[in-house]
Amino acid sequence: MPTNSSFRMQGRGATVAEENRTKSHGNCLPWKPAHQFFLLLLSYSFGRGGCISCQLHNNNGTHLAFITAGTVKQHVISKGFQSISCAAVNFCRIRWYRLSADARTMEPYPWDLGNFTIVAPVDANQTLRFQSADDAAEGSYVCVASNGTHQINRSTHLTVDVRYWTGDPLQLQHKLCHNRTAEVGQNVTLFCQFYVGLEVRLTTVYWRRPNTSLPQEQWSGCGQGWDWLGIGVLRKVSHYTTYHMRLIQHMNDSGSETPWIGSRLDIVNVSEEAYGIYCVIANNGGHWSRDVLMLSPPDEKPRPVVRHYQELPWVVVGSAFLMVSVSLLVWKMVALEVKLWYHGRYGDDEQNGASMWLFRQQKSNR
């Protein structure tokens, strides 16, 4: 077993020479007293337990060497697959070691890396294969290849990265991420947030406006063509309004809050040219999310109607008087019509009856 002095590593980030050839004849042929040296030669001659007669793998030439150049650093996504290669020629044995957390000792395989890390050497120990690499798998790994007389080693540091969000950025609700109204001369802020997983450093969020010098029917989709102007261009072409855009990232390693990335657009001194469409775009390296917001002038204020309530009593009295007058007029007209009708129907008979009654009264008085 190699000693700690064979690996000159002075910390977690230290790098062992990619191919550190160390002659170790003393390990396989240690100094022995004369009465033991003869027995040692016999054991070498019969090939039992000796270093000289070990079984070589991948015979190619006469020297012990790694086949491929080593990688000092490798990355793996959390819960993902990765392998560290130490393929060699003319070797008898390959052992794997892991630098301890305090970077002082070398721990031989197997290791306790938690329940979510699955790792094992394969292909005659030439490859250290991680079927699943959890955070505990991060560290430095050393492979040692020997052929009985020589040994070589190299170190690889494995970094476990958080899993990236593989879908479209998800827009989060925010009170400033909706259509806004503002009067000329006022300031207004648009602010939209997106969820892109635990890693937000590869995501960008920015704003675009359509080129109003082109007819609206020629506009492409939200921010998808050259006809959409960036904030830098707006600063140059705007005569009255000033635009300030700022990217904001919120990371939370504890996991108690949702990490997000957003963009804040401050529109200072709103003018007529500032009214219209604003497109916010989030890109996390292959996936896009877009939203369209509208900045408009405030609606026309309704006219005050308080003064109408002061005139209400007079309106009620006037309406009542008019209604009574119309009712009396209608009643008079109906009564007149009835009287005329009655007179036309019974007028002669009543007149004759009245004459006869008057004649009888005069006769009785005589």
Secondary structure, DSSP 8 states (H G I E B T S, - for coil): ---GGGS---STT----TT--EE-HHHHS----HHHHHHHHHHHHTTSS-STT---BS--SSS-EESS---SEEEEETTEEEEEE--EESBSEEEEEEE-TTSS-EEES-----SS-EEEEETTTTEEEEEEE-GGG-EEEEEEEE-SSEEEEEEEEEEEE--B--S--EEE--TTSS-EE--TT--EEEEEEEE-BS--TT-EEEEEEE-TTS-GGG--STT-STTEEEHHHHHHH-SS-EEEEEEEEE--TTSSS--EEEEEEEEES--GGG-EEEEEEEESSS-EEEEEEEEE---------HHHHHTHHHHHHHHHHHHHHHHHHHHHHHHHHHHHHHHHHHHHHHHHHHHHHHHHHHHHH-
